Amino acid sequence: MSILVIVESPAKCKKIEQYLGSSYKCMASYGHFRNCKSLKNIDYNSKFAITFEPMEEKKSQIEKLRTAINKSKEVIIATDDDREGEAIGWHILDHFKLPLKTKRIIFHEITESALKQSIQNPTIVNMNKVYSQQARQVLDLMVGFTISPLLWKYISRTQGLSAGRCQTPALKLVYENHIENQQKELKMSYKTIGYFMSKNFEYELNKELLTKKSVLEFLELSKTFVHLYNKKNPVRFVTAPPLPLHTSSIQQLINTQYHYSPKDIMQSCQVLYEKGYITYMRTDNKCYSKEFIQSAQNFITDNYGDNFNSTSINNITIQENSSEAHEAIRPTNILMNTCKDSSCSKRDTNVYQFIYNHTLKSCMADAYGKKLKTTISAPLNYEYNHTEKIYEFLGWKIVDGESEENYYTYFKQLKNDMEVTYNKIHSKVQHKNVGSHLSEANLVQLLEKKGIGRPSTFSSLVEKIQTRGYVKKTNIAAKKVKTKEYTLENKSINELDQIKEVGGEKKRLVIQSIGLLICEWLYENHDSLFNFEYTSKMEEKLDLISKNNLTYYDICKEIHEYLSSIETDSKKMEKQIDDNHSLIYGKNGFVIKTKEQNKTVFKAVKPNIDFQNVENFTLDEILDGSNEKNVGTFRNIDIIIKKGKFGPYFNFENKNYSLSSIEKYFEQITIADVISIIQNYNSNEQQSNIIKQLDDNLSIRNGKFGHYLYYKTIKMKKPSFTSLQKCNFDYENTDDVSFFYKYIELSKNKNKKKY
């Protein structure tokens, strides 16, 4: 009988069996296999005891595990070393009636040495972590199941709306960014650059000029001004290497560099971890093991020299408030500088390369050198500035191949008060206070700063508010602004008209109408439950449970009493336009609700209606009165949808198609809806008119004028059609395909033979 090692993911099993040997068998639970379906599974009178039920889709795997456990001489729990992993480990023990003292091994990298060391030093399931995870689960369920029905009652029953203990504060961060952007007023000024000396060095004026008049005045004075060069004393600078990666920072940094979503980044990390390339990716810590530091230092000494080793890396220790005792995220082998596994995606290899380079840099010495600030005098007591720096030692920056080429020595040799001449002085418009939307990396950073959730949950929070439709990751189109730029060259001032794009952004998080609506309603009615401070304190209390400084019962009781006391008679989210009309959120977005002939009717509103400022518009300005709309092109044909007597429709290739099956308001119908109608119609028509498929190229079909042969090979651009109207043979019941090919030939020769 073998020893059974139970992990979460089946992707680990092969390597674990390979490293531990033939006496071990590895199986996976495939993550959580039991859950708490609803509040009915929580017994409030028995200290919030939870009744867990097996997941329907996991029942087959549960039975496989049961069989394997019964056949094994020993079971070892090897789930991930975090609260979820600890909870899954406990579920295995509880469901299969295994003792709590069953061996539990912990490893943070899937390597032979790490696995064998964990086997030699087993522990048991940490019940404090289990209670912390269960408390989080109960809290999330109680908040979600209490507040979400209120959204259905007061906003919309048909949208699948939900509130979440951490999801809602995450949405609030995007909401606040939206409000901040709305309140910003665009400011314009002129940035002035002077180009001096034979090498055309760029110098920036230390004063922003605010008007065309001030620019022209400055340039006019510059024509005859004597520009003098001066330099300050050199200043030493030191650039420290980056800190080791943890769950939050890896999401932020890789998102910034590659624009991968936090969810995709964590998926790639999961793949790399399971294949043994990196250490465990859910960690708060910024420290490395002594063994890894030693191997990294040896590598750095061999490849760069001993002086490139960090003198402070050993001082980075486990954070006091970190939730788990992991290392930082790093490669398992510093000698493996690329991921060469053919089964890894391009994204996986990019993520590995980033982790490898970042880890190597974090183990290296500071880069340092000198900075030299130089100035050139300008009219009106302004001055131009330019700073040049030289690296005396590249340190960690050598990994990226930082160039040492510069003009530091050149500037240092120039004498003070030396007269220099301008080649060109250019004043161009710059826009400030433009406002910017959050990237996914920005949102992760804010979640961490505010203490909302934990690093292991950040990616799911960012993903959830998008999949719910509250927030959309999209490109922000730039606004085109007409500006004028001014150039002084050869003592002549030139004015140039320019079209400048302002405010364009890519892959940013934009809150949607329903997100605005939900956020405003939740914080108007239940701010105390979702405000940042309360959410952060709850996270701290969950951490206290994992450290045995607070009980599961205490925190569950606190949140239950709080939810029981909140006011559920909230305000309906509806804005009155006049005595007979109000704006509400319906099945497919905002609509005007009114009564006509004692019946409630709903009228479409113009796209992108601003719910927040609707009181500033008249009813006519809100209602969408258009009867047709161009939604785009399909097969190079413009698609115009129209309002008809029997609902919306469109014409394509001289045929009218009804859009009544699309459950959207007229203004929300898109080209994608139109294409789906056309394709579904063609597919149904094609399937319904095939009477008999004779071979891959030939079939009998039913057409407007009766049965016909449809023939088309892969190489043919168009099919051929042969009528069967004059065929007297019982062709529907024959399997002789050659007969039909003969019939086609006879038809071509106009010598049709009666059969």
C-alpha positions in Angstrom: 0.0 0.0 0.0 1.2 3.5 -0.9 1.2 6.8 1.0 -1.4 9.1 -0.4 -0.5 12.8 -0.8 -3.5 15.0 -1.4 -3.0 18.4 -3.1 -5.4 21.0 -4.6 -4.3 21.0 -8.3 -3.8 17.9 -10.4 -1.0 19.7 -12.3 1.3 19.2 -9.3 0.8 15.4 -9.0 3.2 14.2 -11.7 6.2 16.1 -10.3 5.4 15.3 -6.7 5.3 11.5 -7.5 8.5 11.9 -9.5 10.3 13.6 -6.6 9.0 11.5 -3.7 9.3 8.1 -5.4 7.1 5.0 -6.1 6.0 4.6 -2.5 3.9 7.8 -2.8 0.7 8.4 -4.8 -0.5 12.0 -5.4 -4.2 12.9 -6.0 -6.0 16.3 -6.2 -9.1 17.6 -4.5 -9.5 20.1 -7.4 -9.7 22.9 -5.0 -12.8 23.2 -2.7 -15.1 20.3 -2.9 -17.7 21.3 -0.3 -19.4 24.6 0.2 -21.9 26.5 2.3 -24.7 27.2 -0.1 -26.8 29.8 1.8 -27.5 31.3 5.2 -29.7 28.3 5.9 -26.5 26.3 6.3 -25.4 28.5 9.2 -26.8 27.7 12.7 -26.9 31.0 14.5 -28.0 29.3 17.7 -25.0 26.9 17.8 -22.2 29.4 17.6 -22.5 29.8 13.8 -21.8 26.2 13.1 -21.7 25.6 9.3 -23.2 22.6 7.5 -21.1 22.0 4.4 -22.5 20.1 1.4 -20.5 18.4 -1.3 -20.4 20.3 -4.6 -22.4 18.4 -7.3 -19.7 18.8 -9.9 -17.0 17.4 -7.5 -18.9 14.2 -6.4 -17.1 12.0 -8.8 -13.7 13.2 -7.6 -14.8 12.8 -4.0 -15.5 9.1 -4.5 -12.2 8.6 -6.2 -10.5 10.2 -3.2 -12.5 8.0 -0.9 -11.4 4.9 -2.7 -7.8 6.0 -2.7 -7.8 6.9 1.0 -9.3 3.5 1.9 -6.5 1.7 -0.1 -3.7 3.8 1.3 -1.6 3.0 4.4 -1.2 6.7 5.2 -2.7 10.0 4.1 -0.7 13.3 4.0 -2.4 16.7 3.5 -0.4 18.8 1.1 -2.8 21.7 0.2 -1.5 25.2 -0.4 0.0 27.1 2.5 -2.7 29.8 2.8 -6.1 30.1 4.5 -7.9 28.6 1.6 -5.5 25.7 1.4 -5.7 25.1 5.1 -9.5 25.1 4.9 -9.4 22.6 2.1 -7.0 20.4 4.1 -9.5 20.5 7.0 -12.4 19.7 4.7 -10.5 16.6 3.6 -10.0 15.5 7.2 -13.6 16.2 8.2 -15.4 14.7 5.1 -13.4 11.5 5.1 -13.3 11.2 8.9 -9.6 11.4 9.2 -8.0 12.5 12.5 -7.0 16.1 13.0 -3.5 15.0 13.7 -3.1 13.6 10.2 0.2 14.7 8.8 0.2 18.0 6.9 3.2 19.0 4.8 4.1 22.6 3.7 6.3 23.5 0.8 6.5 26.8 -1.1 8.2 25.5 -4.3 7.7 22.2 -6.2 11.3 21.0 -6.1 12.8 17.8 -4.9 14.7 19.3 -2.0 11.6 21.3 -0.8 9.3 18.3 -1.0 11.7 15.9 0.8 12.3 18.5 3.5 8.5 18.9 4.0 8.1 15.2 4.3 10.8 15.1 7.0 9.2 18.0 8.9 5.4 17.4 8.8 3.0 19.4 10.9 -0.8 19.3 11.3 -3.7 21.4 9.9 -3.6 24.8 11.6 -7.2 25.2 12.9 -6.8 28.9 13.6 -6.3 29.5 9.8 -9.3 27.3 9.2 -11.5 29.3 11.5 -10.2 32.6 9.9 -11.2 31.3 6.5 -14.6 30.1 7.7 -15.2 33.5 9.3 -14.4 35.2 6.1 -16.8 32.9 4.3 -19.6 33.5 6.8 -19.1 37.2 6.7 -19.2 37.4 3.0 -22.3 35.2 2.9 -24.2 37.2 5.5 -23.4 40.6 3.8 -24.1 39.3 0.3 -27.4 37.5 1.2 -28.6 40.4 3.3 -27.8 43.4 1.1 -28.1 41.9 -2.5 -31.9 41.3 -2.1 -32.2 45.0 -1.2 -30.6 45.8 -4.6 -33.2 43.6 -6.3 -36.0 45.3 -4.4 -35.0 48.9 -4.8 -33.1 49.0 -8.1 -33.7 46.0 -10.4 -34.8 42.4 -10.1 -33.6 41.4 -13.5 -29.9 42.4 -13.5 -28.4 39.8 -11.1 -27.2 42.7 -9.0 -25.0 41.9 -5.9 -23.2 43.6 -3.1 -20.1 42.3 -1.5 -18.1 43.0 1.7 -15.0 43.8 -0.3 -16.5 43.9 -3.8 -18.5 47.1 -3.0 -15.5 49.1 -1.5 -13.5 48.1 -4.6 -16.3 49.5 -6.7 -16.3 52.7 -4.6 -12.6 53.3 -5.4 -13.5 53.4 -9.1 -16.5 55.5 -8.4 -14.4 58.0 -6.4 -11.9 58.2 -9.3 -14.9 58.9 -11.7 -16.2 61.7 -9.5 -12.7 63.2 -9.1 -12.3 63.2 -12.9 -15.6 65.0 -13.3 -14.7 67.7 -10.9 -11.4 68.5 -12.6 -11.2 71.6 -14.8 -8.8 71.5 -17.7 -6.0 73.9 -17.3 -3.7 75.1 -20.1 -0.2 76.6 -20.0 2.9 76.8 -22.2 6.0 74.6 -21.6 9.1 76.2 -23.0 12.1 74.3 -24.2 15.4 75.9 -25.3 17.9 74.2 -27.5 21.4 75.4 -26.9 25.0 74.8 -27.9 26.3 72.8 -30.9 24.9 69.6 -29.6 21.4 71.0 -29.3 20.9 70.2 -25.6 17.4 70.5 -24.3 16.9 72.9 -21.5 13.5 73.4 -19.8 12.3 76.8 -18.6 11.5 76.8 -14.9 8.4 78.9 -15.4 5.1 77.9 -17.1 3.8 80.7 -19.3 0.0 81.0 -19.0 -1.1 83.1 -22.0 -0.2 83.8 -25.6 0.7 87.3 -24.7 3.3 86.2 -22.0 4.8 83.7 -24.5 5.2 86.3 -27.2 6.7 88.7 -24.7 9.2 86.1 -23.5 10.2 85.1 -27.0 10.6 88.7 -28.0 12.9 89.4 -25.1 14.9 86.2 -25.8 15.9 87.5 -29.3 18.5 89.8 -27.8 19.0 88.3 -24.4 22.5 87.2 -23.4 22.1 83.6 -22.1 24.7 82.6 -19.6 25.6 79.0 -18.6 26.2 78.0 -15.0 26.6 74.7 -13.1 25.9 73.7 -9.5 28.2 71.5 -7.4 27.8 67.8 -8.3 25.4 65.8 -6.0 25.8 62.2 -5.2 22.8 59.9 -5.9 22.0 56.3 -4.9 19.3 54.2 -6.6 18.3 51.2 -4.5 17.3 47.9 -6.1 13.6 46.9 -6.3 12.1 45.1 -3.3 11.3 41.3 -3.6 8.0 40.6 -5.2 4.8 39.7 -3.3 1.3 39.1 -4.5 0.2 42.7 -4.7 3.4 44.1 -6.2 3.7 41.5 -8.9 0.1 42.3 -10.1 0.9 46.0 -10.2 4.3 45.8 -11.9 3.4 43.2 -14.5 0.1 45.0 -15.3 2.1 48.2 -15.8 4.7 46.6 -18.1 2.6 44.1 -20.1 -1.0 45.2 -19.4 -2.0 41.7 -18.4 -5.0 41.7 -16.0 -4.3 40.7 -12.4 -6.3 37.5 -13.0 -4.2 36.5 -16.0 -1.0 37.3 -14.1 -2.0 35.1 -11.2 -3.0 32.3 -13.6 0.4 32.4 -15.2 2.0 32.4 -11.7 -0.1 29.3 -10.9 1.2 27.6 -14.0 4.8 28.5 -13.2 4.5 27.4 -9.6 2.9 24.0 -10.5 5.7 23.4 -13.1 8.3 24.1 -10.4 9.6 27.4 -11.9 8.7 29.8 -9.1 7.8 29.8 -5.4 4.2 30.1 -4.1 2.6 33.2 -5.5 0.2 34.1 -2.7 2.4 35.8 -0.1 2.6 39.1 1.7 6.3 38.8 2.4 9.4 40.5 0.9 12.1 38.1 2.1 14.1 35.2 0.7 15.4 32.1 2.4 19.0 32.1 3.4 19.7 29.2 1.0 18.3 31.1 -2.0 20.2 34.3 -1.0 23.4 32.3 -1.0 22.8 30.7 -4.4 21.9 34.2 -5.8 25.1 35.7 -4.4 27.2 32.9 -5.9 25.5 33.5 -9.3 26.0 37.3 -9.1 29.7 36.8 -8.0 30.3 34.4 -10.9 28.6 36.6 -13.6 29.1 40.2 -12.4 31.6 40.2 -9.6 31.3 40.1 -5.8 30.9 43.9 -5.5 27.6 43.6 -7.3 26.1 41.6 -4.4 23.6 43.4 -2.1 24.9 44.1 1.4 21.4 44.5 2.9 19.4 41.6 1.4 19.9 39.5 4.5 18.2 42.3 6.6 14.9 41.9 4.8 12.8 39.7 7.2 9.2 38.5 7.4 6.8 41.4 7.9 5.2 41.4 11.3 1.6 41.8 10.0 2.0 39.4 7.0 -0.8 36.8 6.9 1.4 33.8 5.9 5.0 32.8 6.5 6.1 32.4 2.9 9.1 33.7 1.0 8.7 36.4 -1.6 7.9 35.3 -5.1 11.1 34.2 -6.8 12.5 31.6 -9.3 13.2 28.2 -7.7 16.6 28.1 -9.5 18.6 31.2 -10.2 20.5 29.4 -12.9 17.3 29.1 -15.0 17.1 32.5 -16.6 14.3 31.7 -19.1 11.3 29.5 -19.1 11.8 26.9 -21.9 8.8 24.8 -21.3 7.0 24.4 -24.6 3.6 24.0 -22.9 3.9 27.4 -21.3 2.2 30.3 -23.2 3.9 33.5 -24.3 2.3 35.2 -21.3 3.7 32.6 -18.9 7.2 33.0 -20.3 7.0 36.8 -20.1 5.8 36.6 -16.5 8.7 34.2 -15.6 11.2 36.5 -17.3 9.9 39.4 -15.3 10.1 37.5 -12.0 13.6 36.3 -12.8 15.0 39.7 -13.7 13.3 41.4 -10.8 14.5 38.8 -8.3 18.1 39.1 -9.6 18.0 42.9 -9.3 16.6 42.7 -5.8 19.7 40.7 -4.7 22.2 43.1 -6.1 23.9 46.2 -4.9 22.8 49.8 -5.2 23.5 51.8 -8.3 25.2 55.1 -7.5 26.8 58.1 -9.2 26.8 61.9 -9.5 24.2 64.4 -10.7 25.1 67.7 -12.2 22.5 70.4 -12.4 23.2 73.1 -15.1 21.3 76.3 -15.8 21.1 78.9 -18.5 19.8 82.3 -17.7 16.6 83.6 -19.4 14.6 86.9 -19.6 12.4 88.0 -16.7 14.7 86.4 -14.2 13.7 82.9 -15.3 16.2 80.2 -16.0 16.5 77.0 -18.1 17.4 73.8 -16.3 19.1 70.6 -17.4 20.5 67.8 -15.2 23.1 65.3 -16.4 24.0 62.2 -14.3 26.8 59.7 -14.5 26.8 56.2 -13.0 30.0 55.5 -11.1 28.7 52.0 -10.4 25.8 50.4 -12.2 24.9 47.9 -9.5 21.5 46.2 -10.2 20.9 48.4 -13.2 23.5 46.3 -15.1 20.8 43.6 -15.5 18.8 45.9 -17.9 22.0 47.0 -19.7 21.8 50.6 -18.5 23.9 52.8 -20.7 26.7 54.7 -19.2 27.0 57.1 -22.2 26.3 60.7 -21.2 27.6 64.3 -21.3 28.4 64.7 -17.6 32.1 65.3 -18.2 31.4 67.7 -21.1 29.1 69.9 -18.9 31.4 69.7 -15.9 34.3 71.2 -18.0 32.3 74.2 -19.2 33.0 77.4 -17.4 30.5 79.3 -15.3 29.0 82.5 -16.8 29.9 81.3 -20.3 27.7 82.9 -22.9 25.8 80.4 -25.0 23.5 81.0 -28.0 20.1 79.4 -28.6 19.4 77.4 -31.7 15.7 77.3 -31.1 13.2 78.2 -28.4 9.9 76.3 -28.5 6.8 77.1 -26.5 4.1 74.4 -26.7 0.7 74.0 -25.0 0.5 71.5 -22.2 -2.8 70.5 -20.5 -3.0 69.9 -16.8 -5.7 68.6 -14.5 -6.8 66.4 -17.4 -7.9 63.6 -15.0 -7.0 59.9 -15.5 -8.9 56.7 -15.0 -7.5 53.9 -12.8 -5.6 51.0 -14.4 -6.0 47.6 -12.9 -2.6 48.1 -11.3 -3.7 51.4 -9.8 -6.8 49.6 -8.3 -4.7 46.8 -6.8 -2.5 49.5 -5.3 -5.5 51.3 -3.7 -7.0 48.0 -2.4 -3.7 47.3 -0.6 -3.4 50.9 0.7 -6.9 50.9 2.0 -6.7 47.4 3.5 -9.6 46.1 1.5 -9.3 42.3 1.2 -5.9 40.6 1.1 -3.4 40.3 -1.7 -4.7 36.8 -2.6 -8.1 38.3 -3.2 -7.2 41.5 -5.1 -7.2 39.9 -8.6 -10.7 38.4 -8.0 -12.1 41.7 -6.7 -10.8 43.5 -9.8 -12.2 40.8 -12.0 -15.6 40.6 -10.2 -16.6 44.3 -10.6 -15.9 43.9 -14.3 -17.8 40.6 -14.9 -20.8 42.1 -13.0 -20.9 44.9 -15.5 -20.3 47.6 -12.9 -16.9 48.6 -14.4 -15.6 48.2 -17.9 -11.9 48.0 -19.0 -11.7 50.1 -22.1 -9.8 52.7 -24.1 -10.6 56.3 -23.5 -10.7 58.3 -26.7 -8.6 61.5 -26.7 -10.2 64.8 -27.2 -8.8 66.9 -30.1 -8.0 70.4 -29.1 -6.9 73.2 -31.4 -3.8 74.9 -30.1 -1.0 77.3 -31.2 2.7 76.8 -30.7 5.4 79.4 -31.0 9.0 79.0 -32.1 11.9 81.4 -31.9 14.5 80.6 -34.5 17.0 82.9 -36.2 15.5 85.8 -34.3 12.1 85.1 -36.0 9.0 84.2 -34.1 6.8 81.7 -35.9 3.2 80.7 -35.0 2.1 77.2 -35.8 -1.5 75.8 -35.6 -1.7 72.4 -34.0 -4.3 69.8 -33.3 -3.4 68.2 -29.9 -4.9 65.0 -28.5 -5.8 65.4 -24.8 -6.8 62.7 -22.3 -6.4 59.5 -24.4 -5.9 56.4 -22.2 -5.7 52.7 -22.9 -7.1 49.8 -20.9 -8.5 51.8 -18.1 -11.3 51.1 -15.7 -14.5 53.1 -16.4 -17.5 52.8 -14.1 -20.7 52.1 -15.9 -24.2 53.5 -15.3 -25.3 50.5 -13.2 -22.1 50.7 -11.2 -22.8 54.4 -10.4 -26.3 53.6 -9.5 -25.4 50.7 -7.2 -22.5 52.5 -5.5 -24.6 55.6 -4.8 -27.5 53.6 -3.4 -25.3 51.4 -1.2 -23.3 54.2 0.3 -26.4 56.4 0.8 -28.2 53.6 2.7 -25.4 51.4 4.1 -22.2 53.4 4.3 -21.3 52.1 7.8 -21.2 48.6 6.4 -19.0 49.3 3.3 -16.8 52.3 4.3 -13.1 51.7 3.9 -12.3 51.9 7.6 -14.9 49.3 8.6 -13.8 47.0 5.8 -10.1 47.3 6.8 -10.9 46.6 10.5 -12.8 43.5 9.6 -9.7 42.2 7.7 -7.5 42.9 10.7 -9.9 40.9 12.9 -9.8 38.0 10.4 -6.0 38.1 10.8 -6.4 38.1 14.6 -8.4 34.8 14.3 -5.6 33.2 12.3 -3.2 34.1 15.1 -5.6 32.8 17.9 -6.2 36.3 19.2 -9.9 36.4 18.4 -12.5 33.7 18.1 -14.6 32.7 15.1 -17.8 33.1 17.1 -17.0 36.7 18.2 -16.6 38.1 14.7 -19.6 36.2 13.3 -21.7 37.4 16.2 -20.6 41.0 15.7 -21.5 41.1 12.0 -24.8 39.2 12.5 -25.9 41.7 15.2 -24.9 44.6 12.9 -26.8 43.2 9.9 -29.9 42.5 12.0 -30.0 46.1 13.1 -29.6 47.8 9.8 -32.6 49.6 8.2 -33.9 47.6 5.3 -36.6 50.1 4.4 -34.4 52.0 2.0 -35.1 54.6 -0.6 -36.2 53.5 -4.1 -33.5 54.5 -6.6 -35.7 56.6 -8.9 -35.3 60.2 -10.0 -38.4 62.3 -10.7 -38.3 64.3 -14.0 -41.7 65.9 -13.6 -45.1 65.0 -12.1 -45.7 62.2 -14.6 -42.2 60.9 -15.5 -39.3 59.4 -13.6 -36.0 57.8 -14.6 -35.4 54.3 -13.4 -33.1 51.4 -14.1 -34.9 48.7 -16.1 -34.0 45.3 -17.5 -31.7 46.7 -20.1 -30.6 50.0 -18.6 -32.1 53.4 -17.9 -35.7 54.1 -19.1 -38.4 56.7 -18.5 -41.4 55.3 -16.5 -44.8 57.0 -17.1 -48.5 56.2 -17.3 -50.5 56.3 -20.5 -54.2 55.4 -20.5 -53.8 54.1 -16.9 -51.1 51.7 -18.0 -47.4 51.9 -16.9 -45.2 52.3 -20.0 -41.4 52.6 -20.4 -39.7 54.9 -22.9 -36.2 54.7 -24.2 -33.7 57.3 -23.2 -30.7 58.7 -25.1 -27.5 56.7 -24.8 -25.1 57.5 -22.0 -27.6 59.4 -19.9 -25.9 60.9 -16.8 -28.0 59.6 -13.9 -26.2 61.9 -11.5 -27.1 65.1 -13.3 -30.4 64.1 -14.8 -32.2 66.9 -13.0 -30.3 69.4 -15.2 -32.1 68.1 -18.3 -35.7 68.4 -19.6 -37.8 65.4 -20.6 -37.3 66.1 -24.3 -33.6 66.2 -23.8 -33.6 62.8 -22.1 -36.1 60.9 -24.3 -34.6 59.2 -27.4 -37.0 60.1 -30.3 -35.0 58.7 -33.1 -36.6 56.1 -35.3 -33.5 54.7 -37.0 -29.9 54.2 -36.2 -26.7 53.1 -38.0 -25.1 50.4 -35.9 -22.2 49.6 -38.2 -21.3 47.6 -41.2 -21.5 43.8 -42.1 -20.0 42.4 -45.2 -19.3 46.1 -46.3 -23.0 46.9 -46.1 -24.3 49.7 -43.7 -26.8 48.2 -41.2 -29.6 50.7 -40.4 -32.0 49.5 -37.7 -35.5 51.0 -37.7 -38.5 51.2 -35.5 -41.5 49.4 -37.1 -45.1 48.7 -36.3 -44.1 45.2 -34.9 -40.9 46.2 -33.3 -37.3 47.0 -34.4 -36.0 45.5 -37.7 -33.3 45.9 -40.3 -32.9 45.2 -44.0 -29.9 43.2 -45.3 -29.4 42.0 -48.9 -33.0 43.0 -49.8 -34.5 41.0 -46.9 -36.1 42.3 -43.7 -35.0 40.8 -40.4 -37.0 41.3 -37.1 -35.0 42.3 -34.0 -37.9 41.6 -31.6 -36.1 38.5 -30.2 -33.3 40.8 -28.9 -34.3 41.8 -25.4 -32.8 45.3 -25.5 -34.1 48.8 -25.9 -33.7 50.2 -29.4 -30.7 52.4 -28.6 -28.8 49.5 -27.0 -29.0 47.2 -30.1 -25.5 46.7 -31.5 -24.0 45.4 -34.7 -23.2 42.2 -32.8 -26.9 41.6 -32.2 -27.6 42.2 -35.9 -24.9 39.7 -37.0 -26.2 37.0 -34.6 -29.7 37.4 -36.2 -28.3 37.0 -39.7 -26.1 34.1 -38.9 -28.8 32.2 -36.9 -31.3 32.7 -39.7 -28.9 31.4 -42.4 -27.9 28.5 -40.2 -31.5 27.5 -39.5 -32.4 28.0 -43.2 -29.4 25.9 -44.3 -30.1 23.1 -41.9 -33.9 23.0 -42.6 -33.6 22.8 -46.4 -31.1 19.9 -46.5 -33.1 16.8 -47.3 -30.3 14.3 -47.7 -26.5 14.6 -47.5 -25.0 12.4 -50.3 -21.3 13.0 -49.6 -19.0 15.8 -48.5 -19.7 17.9 -51.6 -23.2 16.9 -52.7 -26.6 17.1 -51.1 -30.3 17.2 -52.0 -32.0 20.4 -50.9 -35.4 21.9 -50.9 -35.7 25.3 -52.6 -38.4 27.8 -53.6 -39.0 25.8 -56.9 -38.7 22.3 -55.4 -35.9 19.9 -54.9 -32.4 20.5 -56.3 -28.8 19.2 -56.1 -26.4 21.4 -54.3 -22.7 20.7 -55.3 -19.6 22.5 -53.9 -16.1 21.4 -53.4 -13.5 23.2 -51.2 -11.8 24.7 -54.2 -15.1 26.0 -55.8 -15.8 29.7 -55.0 -19.5 29.2 -55.8 -21.8 26.1 -55.6 -23.7 24.7 -58.6 -27.4 24.0 -58.5 -29.2 21.3 -60.5 -33.0 21.1 -60.5 -34.6 17.7 -59.8 -38.0 18.8 -61.1 -37.8 16.6 -64.2 -36.3 13.5 -62.5 -38.9 10.7 -62.3 -36.6 8.4 -60.3 -37.1 7.8 -56.6 -33.9 9.8 -55.8 -34.8 10.4 -52.1 -34.4 6.7 -51.4 -31.3 5.8 -53.4 -27.8 5.5 -52.0 -26.2 5.4 -55.4 -24.3 8.7 -55.4 -22.9 8.1 -58.9 -26.5 8.4 -60.2 -26.6 12.0 -59.1 -23.3 12.9 -60.6 -24.5 11.4 -64.0 -27.7 13.5 -63.7 -25.7 16.7 -63.2 -23.6 15.9 -66.3 -26.7 15.2 -68.4 -28.3 18.4 -67.1 -25.2 20.4 -68.2 -25.4 19.0 -71.7 -29.1 19.8 -71.8 -29.7 16.2 -72.6 -31.8 15.2 -69.6 -32.8 11.6 -69.6 -36.1 10.5 -68.0 -35.5 7.9 -65.3 
